[in-house]
Amino acid sequence: MNTDKIYAESIAKEYAPKDNSKIVALRKLDKKAKMPATVFTYTFGIISALVFGTGMCFAMQVIGSGIAGMLLGIVVGIIGMIGCGVNYPIYKKMIENGKKKYAFEIVELAREISEGK
C-alpha cells in the first residue's frame, strides 16, 4: 500500500473543481448550521478568559492595591471562571439547535446525493 499515492490523491481531490452542486450546497448548509455556535463560543471564551485574567491581575495586585483590589479581583476572577465553565455546554446546546433547524434540509439533500450515485 503506497501511502504517498493515497496522500497525493486526497490532496488532488481537495483541489479538483466541484462539479456536483448538491455537494457544495450540502457543505454550505452544514456550515450554516454550525457557524453561529462556533463564532459565539470563540468570542465568549476569549472574553471570559480575559475577564478571568483581569481578575487574577487584581487579586495578585498587579493592577490596583489593597484588600479591596484583592477582593474585587477574586470576584472578577470567579465571574471569568464561570464564563469559561459554561462556554462548552452553551456551545453544545447551540450546535444541537442549529442541527435541529437544518436537519430536514441536510438529510433530504444527503439522501438525494447518495441515491443519485
C-alpha positions, 0 to 999 in steps of 0.5 A: 500500500503506497501511502504517498499515492493515497496522500497525493490523491486526497490532496488532488481531490481537495483541489479538483473543481466541484462539479456536483452542486448538491455537494457544495450546497450540502457543505454550505448548509452544514456550515450554516448550521454550525457557524453561529455556535462556533463564532459565539463560543470563540468570542465568549471564551476569549472574553471570559478568559480575559475577564478571568485574567483581569481578575487574577491581575487584581487579586495578585495586585498587579493592577490596583492595591489593597484588600479591596483590589484583592477582593474585587479581583477574586470576584472578577476572577470567579465571574471569568471562571464561570464564563469559561465553565459554561462556554462548552455546554452553551456551545453544545446546546447551540450546535444541537439547535442549529442541527435541529433547524437544518436537519430536514434540509441536510438529510433530504439533500444527503439522501438525494446525493447518495441515491443519485450515485 
